[in-house]
Amino acid sequence: MTNFFMRALQSWRRRWWRPDPAALAAYAGLRPLVIVTGGSEGIGLELARQFALHGHDLLLIARRRELLDQAAARIKAETGVDVFVLALDLTSPGVVEAIDAVLAAHRAYADVVVNNAGIGLSGPFHELAPEDVQRLVDLNIAALTRLTRHYLPAMRTRGQGGILNVGSLGGYIPGPNQAVYYASKAYVQSLTEAVAAETAGEGVRVCALVPGPVDTKFHERMGAETAFYRTFIPPTSAQAVARAGYRGYRLGWRVTVPGLVNPFLALAMRILPHRIVIPIVGVLLQQRR
Ligand SMILES: NC(=O)c1ccc[n+]([C@@H]2O[C@H](COP(=O)([O-])OP(=O)(O)OC[C@H]3O[C@@H](n4cnc5c(N)ncnc54)[C@H](OP(=O)(O)O)[C@@H]3O)[C@@H](O)[C@H]2O)c1
């Protein structure tokens, strides 16, 4: 029943797609991989596990090799899929060339790209170190855009696969005290929904996963552990977020907001006047002294 439903869904998704035999031949004999950036821990690791549990081989990318190796060993033992790793800073030059070299070495292609790696920054904008601001823009915006632009055309040619971009509830509203992070996620969600509209009917899925606060080291890393939202908004587990994200991706939903309360928060952020919501968000994101 599920298979029938998924096949019908795929036919609908590919309603405008016409195969180009010459272009398709280039992928014959290659193995499809799911690339997960930031796949060594947190939400990325759980998303990688979800794809692996459904039989997909993986390429995990992050900077720290040791964590990548641990993640790969764990997923392989749990699911039996092949898991390759690439230790790479996604803000460095030559990122797509480095990933393409690994794909070529394993006779593989990028079937799905999960743009999950992201960092936050906490504090008033004018106090942030300029190099930290640049790093966030380079990772959350530039790297995600580059990978999406680089791998999407071949997905369209194949009429399958897709992009799963990890946004945030913060993308729906300006966030005083996390201004650059919130703005970066607004970009992610805008880009994703626009590209999803452009590619509708061509077989590819272009989806945004939009979580509220999640229980990972992310908040501590950006120095937001003492912010009010950490006390007042209970975090979801990375596993629950990843399960919802994978399901949303499979169904081709353009936006998945995991949880029961978060969809209502997302709606409220979009319909309430900014004059009311922004000050509330600003207080929640403020660090306690
Ligand atoms: N946690 C939340 O509450 C929350 C809520 C909404 C949305 N999100 C979004 O979800 C995504 C994942 O967040 P998370 O909570 O799982 O974060 P996390 O636990 O801090 O994990 C971040 C992952 O990204 C990798 N990474 C960081 N900088 C990188 C770089 N320059 N190049 C390559 N890899 C890099 C890290 O590995 P290395 O450090 O080894 O590179 C790690 O694997 C982010 O986009 C975040 O904005 C998080």
The ligand as an SDF file (V2000), in Angstrom:
LIG
                    3D

 48 52  0  0  0  0  0  0  0  0999 V2000
   19.6290   23.0960   17.5740 N   0  0  0  0  0  0  0  0  0  0  0  0
   18.5850   23.8630   17.3210 C   0  0  0  0  0  0  0  0  0  0  0  0
   17.8640   24.3160   18.2600 O   0  0  0  0  0  0  0  0  0  0  0  0
   18.2150   24.2090   15.9080 C   0  0  0  0  0  0  0  0  0  0  0  0
   16.9280   24.7470   15.6980 C   0  0  0  0  0  0  0  0  0  0  0  0
   16.5650   25.0850   14.3960 C   0  0  0  0  0  0  0  0  0  0  0  0
   17.4440   24.8750   13.3530 C   0  0  0  0  0  0  0  0  0  0  0  0
   18.6880   24.3570   13.6010 N   0  0  0  0  0  0  0  0  0  0  0  0
   19.5870   24.1760   12.4670 C   0  0  0  0  0  0  0  0  0  0  0  0
   19.8920   22.8050   12.3500 O   0  0  0  0  0  0  0  0  0  0  0  0
   21.1920   22.6390   11.7720 C   0  0  0  0  0  0  0  0  0  0  0  0
   22.0200   21.6880   12.6260 C   0  0  0  0  0  0  0  0  0  0  0  0
   22.0430   22.1980   13.9360 O   0  0  0  0  0  0  0  0  0  0  0  0
   22.5320   21.3080   15.1660 P   0  0  0  0  0  0  0  0  0  0  0  0
   21.7520   21.7820   16.3440 O   0  0  0  0  0  0  0  0  0  0  0  0
   22.5170   19.8790   14.8290 O   0  0  0  0  0  0  0  0  0  0  0  0
   24.0310   21.8520   15.3010 O   0  0  0  0  0  0  0  0  0  0  0  0
   25.3220   21.1510   15.9720 P   0  0  0  0  0  0  0  0  0  0  0  0
   24.8920   20.1180   16.9550 O   0  0  0  0  0  0  0  0  0  0  0  0
   26.1610   22.2990   16.4330 O   0  0  0  0  0  0  0  0  0  0  0  0
   26.0270   20.4050   14.7400 O   0  0  0  0  0  0  0  0  0  0  0  0
   26.5700   21.1590   13.7000 C   0  0  0  0  0  0  0  0  0  0  0  0
   27.1630   20.2370   12.6510 C   0  0  0  0  0  0  0  0  0  0  0  0
   27.6760   21.0460   11.5830 O   0  0  0  0  0  0  0  0  0  0  0  0
   29.0800   20.7830   11.4050 C   0  0  0  0  0  0  0  0  0  0  0  0
   29.7340   22.0350   11.0060 N   0  0  0  0  0  0  0  0  0  0  0  0
   29.7800   23.2160   11.6810 C   0  0  0  0  0  0  0  0  0  0  0  0
   30.5030   24.1110   11.0020 N   0  0  0  0  0  0  0  0  0  0  0  0
   30.9140   23.4980    9.8650 C   0  0  0  0  0  0  0  0  0  0  0  0
   31.7080   23.9050    8.7510 C   0  0  0  0  0  0  0  0  0  0  0  0
   32.2430   25.1460    8.6790 N   0  0  0  0  0  0  0  0  0  0  0  0
   31.9550   23.0270    7.7620 N   0  0  0  0  0  0  0  0  0  0  0  0
   31.4380   21.7670    7.8240 C   0  0  0  0  0  0  0  0  0  0  0  0
   30.6760   21.3320    8.8470 N   0  0  0  0  0  0  0  0  0  0  0  0
   30.4190   22.1830    9.8520 C   0  0  0  0  0  0  0  0  0  0  0  0
   29.5370   20.2850   12.7910 C   0  0  0  0  0  0  0  0  0  0  0  0
   30.7010   19.4780   12.7370 O   0  0  0  0  0  0  0  0  0  0  0  0
   32.1910   20.1240   12.8960 P   0  0  0  0  0  0  0  0  0  0  0  0
   32.1070   21.1120   14.0190 O   0  0  0  0  0  0  0  0  0  0  0  0
   33.0840   18.9730   13.1380 O   0  0  0  0  0  0  0  0  0  0  0  0
   32.4570   20.7990   11.5820 O   0  0  0  0  0  0  0  0  0  0  0  0
   28.3330   19.4410   13.1910 C   0  0  0  0  0  0  0  0  0  0  0  0
   28.3820   18.1970   12.5230 O   0  0  0  0  0  0  0  0  0  0  0  0
   21.7790   24.0430   11.6510 C   0  0  0  0  0  0  0  0  0  0  0  0
   21.6020   24.5150   10.3440 O   0  0  0  0  0  0  0  0  0  0  0  0
   20.9370   24.8610   12.6160 C   0  0  0  0  0  0  0  0  0  0  0  0
   20.8710   26.2090   12.2340 O   0  0  0  0  0  0  0  0  0  0  0  0
   19.0840   24.0130   14.8590 C   0  0  0  0  0  0  0  0  0  0  0  0
  1  2  1  0
  2  3  2  0
  2  4  1  0
  4  5  1  0
  4 48  2  0
  5  6  2  0
  6  7  1  0
  7  8  2  0
  8  9  1  0
  8 48  1  0
  9 10  1  0
  9 46  1  0
 10 11  1  0
 11 12  1  0
 11 44  1  0
 12 13  1  0
 13 14  1  0
 14 15  2  0
 14 16  1  0
 14 17  1  0
 17 18  1  0
 18 19  2  0
 18 20  1  0
 18 21  1  0
 21 22  1  0
 22 23  1  0
 23 24  1  0
 23 42  1  0
 24 25  1  0
 25 26  1  0
 25 36  1  0
 26 27  1  0
 26 35  1  0
 27 28  2  0
 28 29  1  0
 29 30  1  0
 29 35  2  0
 30 31  1  0
 30 32  2  0
 32 33  1  0
 33 34  2  0
 34 35  1  0
 36 37  1  0
 36 42  1  0
 37 38  1  0
 38 39  2  0
 38 40  1  0
 38 41  1  0
 42 43  1  0
 44 45  1  0
 44 46  1  0
 46 47  1  0
M  CHG  2   8   1  16  -1
M  END
$$$$
